Amino acid sequence: MLRSKLAPGARCALEHGGVAPVIVDATADLDLAVPSLVKGGFYHSGQVCVSVQRVFAHSSIAGDLGARMAEAAQALKVGNAIDEDTECGPLIRPREVDRVAQWIDEARDGGAKILCGGEKLTKTAYAPTVLFNPPPEVTISRNEVFGPAVCIYSYDDVDAAIAQANSLDVAFQAAVFTNDLSSAMHTYRNIDASAVMVNDHTAFRTDWMPFAGLRSSGHGVGGIPYTMHEMTIEKMIVINS
């Protein structure tokens, strides 16, 4: 719709975000993974187009990961974004708090376990929330929450977890936590993402990296050199002398 408003032939880059997936396998260093996932899921209160949202954790470590993430999320300070010690500020408008609450309530009613959070704090703030095993069909499993909520799904078969990660019509950045190089490469090759972080969260980026959503997640490529290329029109001359 936005692109249709441009003059014919105008160049543009548009991104629509995603529902960023992370694979955490049985070999992962949780001392590394937990603070990284909490940062990737909750900075800017989850209002980042590549925020950590869906964490697929091997069943042998999923319970421990969930408990540790919940403990870390509960310790985050929610408050006025102007205050320097605030770690989770407000959502963009009050109706977004209501929407996030609706999605989390739907998941809870569907059988998800709320490990922490799960409540409005004010009309503009929602508590950092960690959900365990929400059903794959509920809204928060299928749509970008753009709020302070991270879902953890327990898996036994990594290919089934990757298939669930790939089941949506959006794909942007993804991550894998592992101490097994072959596991990292397997996830990299099979997960639908334009960038895969190994042992870092999905929102990691530098300005020189390409930044592009796949499928309905975006159009065009961001990142300084890539945007310059996207916006540059090359002109050719052919001379028959």
PLY file of the C-alpha trace (Angstrom):
ply
format ascii 1.0
element vertex 241
property float x
property float y
property float z
element edge 240
property int vertex1
property int vertex2
end_header
0.00 0.00 0.00
2.78 2.44 0.89
4.73 1.57 -2.22
1.67 2.27 -4.36
1.73 5.89 -3.15
5.12 6.54 -4.78
5.62 8.08 -8.17
6.02 5.46 -10.90
9.60 4.22 -11.03
10.59 5.69 -7.67
13.03 3.50 -5.76
12.25 2.49 -2.20
13.19 0.07 0.55
10.43 -1.07 2.89
10.55 -3.60 5.72
7.66 -5.08 7.62
9.40 -6.90 10.46
9.02 -10.53 11.39
8.47 -12.98 14.25
12.15 -13.63 14.83
13.05 -17.28 15.60
15.96 -18.59 17.66
17.15 -22.20 17.93
18.83 -23.10 21.24
20.27 -26.59 21.10
21.33 -28.94 23.91
24.98 -27.82 23.71
24.26 -24.09 24.09
25.99 -22.05 26.79
23.03 -20.69 28.74
25.24 -18.21 30.60
25.78 -16.61 27.19
22.32 -17.23 25.76
20.11 -15.90 28.55
21.37 -12.29 28.77
21.59 -12.09 24.98
18.02 -13.36 24.47
16.68 -11.07 27.20
18.37 -8.08 25.59
17.17 -9.05 22.11
13.63 -9.63 23.33
13.07 -6.70 25.67
15.14 -3.68 24.68
12.82 -0.93 23.45
10.17 -3.13 25.12
10.28 -5.45 22.12
9.43 -2.66 19.68
12.13 -3.66 17.19
11.43 -5.28 13.83
13.87 -8.12 14.54
13.24 -8.56 18.30
13.64 -12.08 19.69
10.10 -13.49 19.82
10.11 -17.27 19.22
12.77 -19.31 21.03
12.88 -23.02 20.14
14.83 -24.76 22.92
15.83 -28.42 23.12
13.68 -30.23 25.67
16.73 -31.08 27.80
17.41 -27.39 28.52
14.08 -25.67 27.76
12.86 -25.64 31.36
16.13 -24.24 32.68
16.29 -21.64 29.90
12.72 -20.55 30.61
13.31 -20.21 34.35
16.50 -18.21 33.85
14.97 -15.93 31.24
11.96 -15.31 33.47
14.21 -14.41 36.40
16.18 -11.98 34.23
13.04 -10.45 32.68
11.46 -9.92 36.10
14.53 -7.95 37.18
14.21 -5.44 34.31
13.18 -1.96 35.38
10.02 -0.77 33.64
9.42 2.96 33.69
9.75 6.33 32.02
12.09 6.07 29.03
13.61 9.44 29.95
15.14 7.91 33.09
18.60 6.52 32.39
18.09 3.38 34.48
14.85 2.38 32.71
15.31 -0.87 30.77
11.76 -1.25 29.39
9.89 1.91 28.51
6.29 2.42 27.39
4.66 1.03 24.28
3.96 3.47 21.48
0.32 4.08 22.52
-2.18 2.75 25.07
-4.11 0.64 22.57
-0.91 -1.33 21.85
-0.78 -2.32 25.54
-4.37 -3.56 25.21
-3.48 -5.53 22.07
-0.41 -7.18 23.65
-2.56 -8.07 26.69
-5.17 -9.66 24.40
-2.57 -11.78 22.60
-1.01 -12.98 25.85
-4.40 -13.72 27.42
-5.32 -15.77 24.33
-2.10 -17.78 24.65
-2.66 -18.31 28.39
-6.22 -19.50 27.73
-4.82 -21.87 25.08
-2.49 -23.54 27.56
0.69 -21.43 27.57
2.44 -21.18 30.91
3.26 -17.61 31.92
6.71 -17.76 33.51
6.74 -14.06 34.37
4.80 -10.91 33.56
1.46 -11.37 31.87
-0.09 -8.16 33.18
-0.58 -4.49 32.38
1.42 -2.24 34.66
-0.07 1.08 33.50
-2.10 2.22 30.53
1.16 2.59 28.58
3.35 -0.18 30.03
3.17 -3.98 29.98
5.29 -6.23 32.19
8.15 -8.08 30.45
6.64 -11.51 29.80
8.05 -14.96 29.10
5.60 -17.60 27.84
6.32 -21.34 27.77
4.88 -23.56 25.02
2.08 -21.38 23.67
0.06 -23.25 21.03
1.42 -22.74 17.50
-1.96 -21.50 16.25
-2.43 -18.58 18.69
-1.82 -15.03 17.50
1.42 -14.47 19.41
2.93 -17.59 17.79
2.09 -16.34 14.30
2.31 -12.53 14.35
4.89 -9.95 15.35
3.98 -8.90 18.89
6.06 -5.67 18.86
5.89 -5.67 22.63
7.72 -7.07 25.69
6.93 -10.76 25.22
9.12 -13.76 24.35
7.79 -17.27 23.67
9.77 -20.45 24.43
8.87 -23.69 22.64
10.33 -27.04 23.70
11.49 -29.35 20.90
13.03 -32.81 20.50
13.58 -32.77 16.71
15.46 -29.70 15.47
14.11 -30.12 11.94
10.55 -29.94 13.29
11.51 -26.79 15.21
13.01 -25.24 12.07
9.87 -26.19 10.11
7.73 -24.41 12.71
10.06 -21.40 12.56
9.67 -21.35 8.75
5.89 -21.81 8.76
4.96 -18.12 8.66
4.74 -15.77 5.67
7.39 -13.48 7.17
11.14 -14.06 7.45
13.80 -11.58 8.49
16.66 -12.28 10.92
17.17 -15.45 12.99
19.68 -16.87 15.47
21.08 -20.13 16.82
22.82 -20.77 20.13
25.08 -23.81 20.05
28.60 -25.06 20.73
28.40 -27.46 17.76
29.55 -26.01 14.44
27.61 -28.57 12.41
24.45 -27.64 14.32
25.06 -23.96 13.61
25.53 -24.64 9.90
22.48 -26.91 9.74
20.30 -24.15 11.17
21.92 -21.52 8.94
21.24 -23.58 5.81
17.66 -24.52 6.64
16.07 -21.62 8.52
14.37 -18.95 6.39
16.19 -15.71 7.18
18.27 -13.10 5.40
20.80 -13.16 8.28
21.50 -15.79 10.95
23.40 -14.88 14.12
25.37 -17.64 15.84
25.52 -17.21 19.62
23.96 -13.73 19.50
20.39 -12.42 19.42
18.31 -11.79 16.30
18.47 -7.99 16.61
22.26 -7.81 16.27
23.36 -5.59 13.39
25.96 -3.11 12.23
25.40 -0.40 9.63
27.47 -2.14 6.95
25.39 -5.34 7.13
22.59 -5.96 4.62
19.19 -5.60 6.28
16.36 -7.16 4.33
13.13 -8.97 5.01
12.20 -11.99 2.90
8.78 -12.87 1.47
6.20 -10.46 2.97
8.75 -9.12 5.47
10.19 -6.55 3.12
11.08 -4.99 -0.20
14.58 -3.79 -1.00
17.74 -3.97 1.10
18.82 -1.65 3.90
22.29 -1.11 5.33
24.33 1.89 4.16
26.19 0.42 1.13
23.22 -1.73 0.12
20.78 1.17 0.33
23.15 3.32 -1.73
23.15 0.60 -4.39
19.34 0.20 -4.21
18.79 3.94 -4.66
21.39 4.44 -7.41
20.26 4.35 -11.03
23.06 3.31 -13.33
23.04 4.72 -16.84
24.58 2.87 -19.77
25.68 4.13 -23.13
26.14 1.88 -26.17
28.09 3.40 -29.08
28.16 1.95 -32.54
30.77 4.06 -34.28
0 1
1 2
2 3
3 4
4 5
5 6
6 7
7 8
8 9
9 10
10 11
11 12
12 13
13 14
14 15
15 16
16 17
17 18
18 19
19 20
20 21
21 22
22 23
23 24
24 25
25 26
26 27
27 28
28 29
29 30
30 31
31 32
32 33
33 34
34 35
35 36
36 37
37 38
38 39
39 40
40 41
41 42
42 43
43 44
44 45
45 46
46 47
47 48
48 49
49 50
50 51
51 52
52 53
53 54
54 55
55 56
56 57
57 58
58 59
59 60
60 61
61 62
62 63
63 64
64 65
65 66
66 67
67 68
68 69
69 70
70 71
71 72
72 73
73 74
74 75
75 76
76 77
77 78
78 79
79 80
80 81
81 82
82 83
83 84
84 85
85 86
86 87
87 88
88 89
89 90
90 91
91 92
92 93
93 94
94 95
95 96
96 97
97 98
98 99
99 100
100 101
101 102
102 103
103 104
104 105
105 106
106 107
107 108
108 109
109 110
110 111
111 112
112 113
113 114
114 115
115 116
116 117
117 118
118 119
119 120
120 121
121 122
122 123
123 124
124 125
125 126
126 127
127 128
128 129
129 130
130 131
131 132
132 133
133 134
134 135
135 136
136 137
137 138
138 139
139 140
140 141
141 142
142 143
143 144
144 145
145 146
146 147
147 148
148 149
149 150
150 151
151 152
152 153
153 154
154 155
155 156
156 157
157 158
158 159
159 160
160 161
161 162
162 163
163 164
164 165
165 166
166 167
167 168
168 169
169 170
170 171
171 172
172 173
173 174
174 175
175 176
176 177
177 178
178 179
179 180
180 181
181 182
182 183
183 184
184 185
185 186
186 187
187 188
188 189
189 190
190 191
191 192
192 193
193 194
194 195
195 196
196 197
197 198
198 199
199 200
200 201
201 202
202 203
203 204
204 205
205 206
206 207
207 208
208 209
209 210
210 211
211 212
212 213
213 214
214 215
215 216
216 217
217 218
218 219
219 220
220 221
221 222
222 223
223 224
224 225
225 226
226 227
227 228
228 229
229 230
230 231
231 232
232 233
233 234
234 235
235 236
236 237
237 238
238 239
239 240
